[in-house]
Amino acid sequence: MDTPCKHPKVRVVAREEDTEFVECQECGEVFDSNEFRDMAIEEQPEEEEES
């Protein structure tokens, strides 16, 4: 079973008005940069959020 990519390296591939689209250089997935920030926030352990 493959583990999901954590997108350690991304690059901006397009900009449209207020939106940036980034591509993961590991798996090739393209997504909105806001989604990428949301993923990073969700991955933080809960103990860090309480400080």
C-alpha positions as CSV (number, residue, x, y, z in Angstrom):
1,M,0.0,0.0,0.0
2,D,1.4,3.4,-1.0
3,T,1.5,6.2,1.6
4,P,-0.1,9.5,0.5
5,C,2.4,12.1,-0.7
6,K,2.9,14.9,1.8
7,H,3.9,17.3,-1.1
8,P,7.3,18.3,0.4
9,K,8.3,20.3,-2.8
10,V,5.9,22.4,-4.7
11,R,6.2,25.0,-7.4
12,V,3.8,27.6,-8.7
13,V,2.5,26.6,-12.2
14,A,-0.3,29.2,-12.7
15,R,-1.8,32.4,-11.3
16,E,-5.3,33.5,-11.9
17,E,-6.6,36.7,-10.2
18,D,-6.3,36.0,-6.5
19,T,-5.5,32.3,-6.9
20,E,-2.2,30.4,-7.3
21,F,-2.0,26.9,-8.5
22,V,0.9,24.7,-7.4
23,E,2.3,21.4,-8.6
24,C,3.9,18.8,-6.3
25,Q,7.3,17.9,-7.7
26,E,7.1,14.5,-6.1
27,C,3.7,13.2,-7.3
28,G,2.7,15.7,-9.9
29,E,-0.6,16.7,-8.3
30,V,-1.8,20.2,-9.1
31,F,-3.9,22.1,-6.6
32,D,-4.9,25.5,-5.3
33,S,-2.2,26.9,-3.0
34,N,-4.8,27.6,-0.4
35,E,-5.6,23.9,-0.3
36,F,-1.8,23.3,0.3
37,R,-1.8,25.6,3.3
38,D,-4.9,23.9,4.7
39,M,-3.2,20.5,4.4
40,A,-0.2,21.8,6.3
41,I,-2.4,23.1,9.1
42,E,-4.3,19.8,9.4
43,E,-1.1,17.8,9.7
44,Q,0.2,19.7,12.7
45,P,-0.2,17.9,16.0
46,E,-2.9,19.3,18.3
47,E,-0.4,20.1,21.1
48,E,1.3,22.7,18.9
49,E,-2.0,24.5,18.2
50,E,-2.7,25.0,21.9
51,S,0.5,27.1,22.5
